[in-house]
Amino acid sequence: MDEIYVRLGKNLRDRRTGKGLTQQEVAERAGITPAFLSYLEAGNRKGSLDTYHRVAEALGVGLRDLFGGQPSAESNAPMASVGLEGLRLAERKAVYRLVRALRSRRQ
């Protein structure tokens, strides 16, 4: 699995355990199964932006906190154009919040 998902999973687990929450508690709050949360924390599965947003809310943090950290040299490569047409409204909102958080972090 991609390194970013492993780092994201570790961050999820660290945030959850730091708040003294079980996988069951966070999963219930986020509307996912504990097994899927376990896969996310291990970096074995990729979640949608909507899923990560719901997990962040369940943990009481923002997406910025979950996706935080220093970008690698590879992440400075230009990104391909991404269309939002196929996304649900909640996913689009999550993308916009993520972009705003990343932009504010640069300033």
Secondary structure, DSSP 8 states (H G I E B T S, - for coil): --HHHHHHHHHHHHHHHHTT--HHHHHHHHTS-HHHHHHHHHT-S---HHHHHHHHHHHT--HHHHH-S---GGGGS-------TTS-HHHHHHHHHHHHHHHHHH-
